Amino acid sequence: MGKQLSKKQQKAQVVPFLQDGQYYYNKGLKAYREQNYQKASKYFEKAVDLDPRDSVKLSQLATIYTDMGKYSQSNELLSYILDEVDKDMTECHYFMANNFAHLGLFQEAYKCATEYAKLAPFGEFFEENEDLIDLLTMEGDDEEPFLKDPDDLILKQDAAKSLLENSQFEEAILLLEEIVKEYPEFWSAHNNLSLAYFYVGEVEKAKEYLQTVLEQNPGNLHAYCNLLVFYYYERQDEKVEQIANMLANVHPLLYEHRYKLGATFALVGYYPIAYKWLRSLYKQGFEGDDTFYYWLSYSAYFTGHIAFAEQMWERVIKENKSKIGLEPWNTKDNLHQLNAASLSLEERLYAIFMAMQTNKLADFKANRLQSQIEQDFLEAVLSENTDGKKSAGLIYQITNALFQNGKDNELVMFSFHVLLKAYNMDFSLKNVLGWASALHYVWYQEQHEAISQSGIAHLYGISVSTVGKYVKIVREIQQDTETAKV
């Protein structure tokens, strides 16, 4: 017994000696080679805590942060190395330039890249640095960076993204057209402009912008992913298969690109490869939003990983309670179309509705329509259905009445958003003019337009009290409150 205790004591003395900074550094390298970035970052953080002035360990942790999409944290470490540890570690300038570029801070990226070129004209990354500078600049008569006012571009880009997220497509198109004109090689704006045109039913124009990107920036992943979605909408199966097979052979390094690839494959129903990319991001510690977990849950469920799909769905509901009822296993009454190439059902119905208005409904007749309400809605649009028994027919009647009176695409998009919530909450939609008048009134009030309930009542030929009743219901739905059903 005494000998055994002695051995344990000897062993206990060895452990603290081994677990120094180098010990955790080696463990971190092993996890990094296995692409387990979350685990690797924890080991490297421990290594840095033990050796806070070791530039190699610090730079390796900064690289891990970059791979995880934590660009600001990476730059904090790189700045610390240059300011406090080793000012001659010139490659930090190149790494910082890359991080700033990912953050959209192009002016700062340009400064760091040119600093690296000055300090290390033949350094280890001089070729990569030259490529980065080429991306950040466009030689003109004045040979100045093409992003003369990067802050202006960043503000406009954020504003355009917000407009798209809020379904204000016409405003988004105007702003994105302006960005494309001022910054013709800013491909993100081209891709977003293409999406905006697609949402308003101008499919061919949307494709033209993608083709421009692919001609001048071959291999642009976002453009190919968007084109795949467009072809899926149109049921051009051969082209869908062609692009999907090509993208299946792409192995991007950036988190953003892996996410885009995984989500796109999930949207078009290629669940095995979608699961591969989204699951790998999850394992590497990627902290996504509710949309990320949404597609991860769907791709897991339809590849047989039921328990994991249920686990991920809990994350979806934690982030966004409005997704309750859209579970991948709840297909019977699910509002979401399993294989539909759209970001949401309301956008899908909007696209069908606007295709009818622009005489392009043939593009959608052959589409894969997975949810019953979507099939019923298309049937209603095709036959101008007046069947009060089907909710989809009533939704069509309400939105059509709105469009005839308002001629406002954003108002129609707003109506789909509210009406689908009303449908999901079991509200009756039978009073078509009541719903249409209330949606019309609430929308224009939110746009700060001068409008009265009596004026709306006159427009729709109903009583002011009916308008007021449904205005109250619409506002309750917007607040997601539990109300008495009509």
Buried (B, 14 or more C-beta within 10 A) or exposed (E): EEEEEEEEEEEEEEEEEEEEBBBBBEBBBEBBEEEBBBBBBBBBBBBBEBBEEBBEBBBBBBBBBBBBBBBEBBBEBBEBBBEEBBEEBBBBBBBBBBBBBBBBBBBBBBBBBBBBBEBBEEBEBBEBBEEBBEBBBBEEEEEEBBBEEBEEBBEBBEBBBEBBEEBBBBBBBEBBBEBBEBBBBBBBBBBBBBBBBBBBBBBEBBBEBBBBBBEEBEEBBBBBBBBBBBBBBBBBEEBBEEBBEEBBEBEBEEBEBBBBBBBBBBBBBBBEBBBBBBBBBBBBBBEBEBBBBBBBBBBBBBBEBEEBBBBBBEBBBEBBEEBEEBBBBEEEEBBBBBBBBBBBBBBBBBBBBBBBBEEBBEBBEEBBBBBBBBEBBBBBBBEEBEBEEBBBBBBBBBBBBBBEBBEBBBBBBBBBBBBBBBBBBEBEBEBBBBBBBBBBBBBBBEEEEEBEBEBBBEBBEBBBEBBBBBBEBBBBBBEEEEBEEB
